[in-house]
Amino acid sequence: MWIYVIIGSLVLIYFIFSKMTGHSPTTDTIILTMLSVILAGLIGGGIKLGIHIGTFNEFMKNSNQKFGSLAKDFKEHLRNHEKFK
């Protein structure tokens, strides 16, 4: 996705440079290219954010399971300790 953004940005720079020198691209072409680059950036950013959120949720789920196991073991240790007093 980011490769598309980089290539789109380079094309946009080329279009703007061509327009300034009086060559072919129209204003509509420049605007559509600019919107495409922005849209690709937003989609790529959204995908990356979704991946980070999913990774964080997986970490929290695993942490809760590990903490639950640790708490269970600690409670069992306390019960065994009380029996031997």
C-alpha positions as a LaTeX table, in Angstrom:
\begin{tabular}{lrrr}
\hline
Residue & $x$ (\AA) & $y$ (\AA) & $z$ (\AA) \\
\hline
Met1 & 0.00 & 0.00 & 0.00 \\
Trp2 & 2.80 & 2.43 & 0.86 \\
Ile3 & 4.49 & 1.70 & $-2.45$ \\
Tyr4 & 1.29 & 2.93 & $-4.12$ \\
Val5 & 1.40 & 6.12 & $-2.05$ \\
Ile6 & 5.04 & 6.76 & $-2.96$ \\
Ile7 & 4.49 & 6.10 & $-6.67$ \\
Gly8 & 1.32 & 8.22 & $-6.62$ \\
Ser9 & 3.18 & 11.06 & $-4.94$ \\
Leu10 & 5.92 & 10.92 & $-7.56$ \\
Val11 & 3.32 & 10.96 & $-10.35$ \\
Leu12 & 1.59 & 13.91 & $-8.69$ \\
Ile13 & 4.87 & 15.83 & $-8.49$ \\
Tyr14 & 5.52 & 15.04 & $-12.15$ \\
Phe15 & 2.01 & 16.22 & $-13.11$ \\
Ile16 & 2.41 & 19.48 & $-11.20$ \\
Phe17 & 5.82 & 20.08 & $-12.76$ \\
Ser18 & 4.39 & 19.35 & $-16.23$ \\
Lys19 & 1.45 & 21.68 & $-15.61$ \\
Met20 & 3.81 & 24.49 & $-14.53$ \\
Thr21 & 5.83 & 24.08 & $-17.73$ \\
Gly22 & 2.66 & 24.14 & $-19.89$ \\
His23 & 2.37 & 20.44 & $-20.76$ \\
Ser24 & $-0.49$ & 17.96 & $-20.90$ \\
Pro25 & $-2.08$ & 17.01 & $-17.53$ \\
Thr26 & $-5.33$ & 18.78 & $-16.75$ \\
Thr27 & $-6.30$ & 20.17 & $-13.39$ \\
Asp28 & $-8.84$ & 17.35 & $-13.02$ \\
Thr29 & $-6.09$ & 14.76 & $-13.53$ \\
Ile30 & $-3.97$ & 16.38 & $-10.86$ \\
Ile31 & $-6.88$ & 16.54 & $-8.40$ \\
Leu32 & $-7.88$ & 12.89 & $-9.01$ \\
Thr33 & $-4.29$ & 11.75 & $-8.57$ \\
Met34 & $-3.99$ & 13.74 & $-5.35$ \\
Leu35 & $-7.24$ & 12.25 & $-4.00$ \\
Ser36 & $-6.06$ & 8.75 & $-4.95$ \\
Val37 & $-2.81$ & 9.24 & $-3.05$ \\
Ile38 & $-4.66$ & 10.55 & 0.02 \\
Leu39 & $-7.16$ & 7.68 & $-0.11$ \\
Ala40 & $-4.38$ & 5.09 & $-0.40$ \\
Gly41 & $-2.62$ & 6.66 & 2.58 \\
Leu42 & $-5.80$ & 6.56 & 4.66 \\
Ile43 & $-6.51$ & 2.95 & 3.75 \\
Gly44 & $-2.91$ & 1.94 & 4.47 \\
Gly45 & $-2.99$ & 3.78 & 7.80 \\
Gly46 & $-6.30$ & 2.16 & 8.71 \\
Ile47 & $-4.96$ & $-1.30$ & 7.94 \\
Lys48 & $-1.83$ & $-0.65$ & 9.99 \\
Leu49 & $-3.90$ & 0.68 & 12.91 \\
Gly50 & $-6.15$ & $-2.39$ & 12.74 \\
Ile51 & $-3.14$ & $-4.68$ & 12.88 \\
His52 & $-1.76$ & $-2.85$ & 15.94 \\
Ile53 & $-5.13$ & $-3.00$ & 17.71 \\
Gly54 & $-5.41$ & $-6.73$ & 16.96 \\
Thr55 & $-1.91$ & $-7.35$ & 18.30 \\
Phe56 & $-2.70$ & $-5.39$ & 21.47 \\
Asn57 & $-5.96$ & $-7.31$ & 22.00 \\
Glu58 & $-4.13$ & $-10.62$ & 21.59 \\
Phe59 & $-1.50$ & $-9.48$ & 24.12 \\
Met60 & $-4.22$ & $-8.51$ & 26.62 \\
Lys61 & $-5.99$ & $-11.86$ & 26.18 \\
Asn62 & $-2.77$ & $-13.80$ & 26.75 \\
Ser63 & $-1.84$ & $-11.61$ & 29.73 \\
Asn64 & $-5.23$ & $-12.19$ & 31.35 \\
Gln65 & $-4.87$ & $-15.96$ & 30.92 \\
Lys66 & $-1.36$ & $-15.94$ & 32.38 \\
Phe67 & $-2.44$ & $-13.75$ & 35.30 \\
Gly68 & $-5.40$ & $-16.07$ & 35.95 \\
Ser69 & $-3.07$ & $-19.09$ & 36.05 \\
Leu70 & $-0.66$ & $-17.27$ & 38.35 \\
Ala71 & $-3.47$ & $-16.25$ & 40.72 \\
Lys72 & $-4.82$ & $-19.82$ & 40.78 \\
Asp73 & $-1.37$ & $-21.21$ & 41.59 \\
Phe74 & $-0.87$ & $-18.62$ & 44.34 \\
Lys75 & $-4.25$ & $-19.42$ & 45.93 \\
Glu76 & $-3.41$ & $-23.12$ & 45.82 \\
His77 & $-0.04$ & $-22.41$ & 47.42 \\
Leu78 & $-1.75$ & $-20.46$ & 50.25 \\
Arg79 & $-4.23$ & $-23.30$ & 50.84 \\
Asn80 & $-1.41$ & $-25.83$ & 51.04 \\
His81 & 0.55 & $-23.56$ & 53.36 \\
Glu82 & $-2.47$ & $-23.27$ & 55.72 \\
Lys83 & $-2.84$ & $-27.07$ & 55.87 \\
Phe84 & 0.72 & $-27.53$ & 57.12 \\
Lys85 & 0.49 & $-25.02$ & 60.00 \\
\hline
\end{tabular}
